[in-house]
Amino acid sequence: MFTAENCLHRMYEAPYRMLDPGASKTIYPRTQFSVCPVVTGGAEARTLEQPSKAGLIHTVVLDTDGGDLTLTVTGGYNADGATSLTFGDAGDYVTFISIKVGTSYYWRVLGHEGVNVAAEDISVDQLTLASIAVTAAAAEHGAGAIGTGAAPTTHRYTINGTIITEIKVDLQGLTSKNTANDVIGLAAGGAAYIGRNVVATNGVIYKMELICLETPTGGDNDVNVVANASGTLEYDGAGGTAYGVDGGDAVAGQVVEDLVQGLTANHYFYLTAGTGDTAAAYTAGQFIVRMYGHALLA
């Protein structure tokens, strides 16, 4: 007898496993929480029937891998209407739940492993969570700041009113000059600034950090951050001594916090050789320049 007291046990005893219909056939889920273990003898295909009601949960798993399984989900498995899934190894699975959209029913993915499920992407200009606002990365550097490694990236976010700007720089392929305070940049030329002090976006900067992620090798390991009115300084240009950070010899994991003097609005930020004892191209070296600013009261 099926009673309220024993219903969970009866559900546990129910046959969740359903038979694999075979190559090029259709899987018809007819019981809740059903599992279809598929056995392939080569590259094979199956089709999952479009659901006819909401709330069904069904799993397809590649039980025995004799070749890749291509599963076509009738009606699609995401909002974009993607239909094709590939199972490459034994144990690859997808668990679906059926939902109602308008007047029709569709499968959506609850969980998966080892299967090329297409995720829905989100692209935002600004994401606000509690007191944290994050803005999308933007290109704020000159062509002469791009070596053979990754191009500089700038990220900016706000925490409790403090505007934090982070510039990540890869020195690989850039060159230092053996002249103190000369600009580090691409030897072939190009403006080598890594950012600009725009008060409207950075706020009034009151603190700056130079964080070494990877020890510089090849070029001068004494790296500074300076600000200069010119936005056209190239490799070997005179960066000046308006330091944001007077860094010293850098090693991975080192953080130097500084602000030797107030920074002028709209000046450009450059990396410069501190001691000027090495004229060579960098083979390694990565930094984060982190700036803390605050907007003026309205």
C-alpha angles and dihedrals in degrees: 000000000000109000137163088255096056102030095104091050091049090051089050090054093048117111105254093171116091127191121264104244092213137242117341091001132123126255111224111193107208103163133054116259091012120169123205112199107200124208117197129196094191135333102337141168136220132182124218112216116239109254122252098204140028126257100038116140119202135169130204115195132178098235100175119022112216091145140333118307118219112199119195111204107208110229092013134273101243141034091271091058096243109171111175125086127175124210110196107171139034108272095032107135146168125203115203135195123199120232136180118242113181105315097335137074126231141178121248127187117255096175141342145175130200094000127114096243109173110233124213111246127217122208119187137170092210133009118195121196117174104305096343122094121184123194125201120265115266136192106251101156140090126251090249090064092065115091129168092293127067119317117250115273128203124206125179129191138163127228119183091334097313113120110215117195119190123191116189115202131189112202096194109125094012120111136223124211123223091241120097115250095009116141121267109223150117109320090218089063139246131136105300102198116135097199147341132242100240106168093202090063104024098037119217102322113227102164137027133190131197109205119191112213097170127022111250115245130182098020131054110309092204101088127179135185115226136176122224133178091229121085093191103066112134135189110313092017118138104262095185130217103279089122124197088179127006093206111183124197107342130219129177112279095023119134120194116190117196150133107185094181140358114285120235119235116256094013117136126243121232136175112233137187107258105200095019092219099129131058105187145106118269118245092185142001134120130191142179117215106202121190128189119207141165130210118239118254112269 
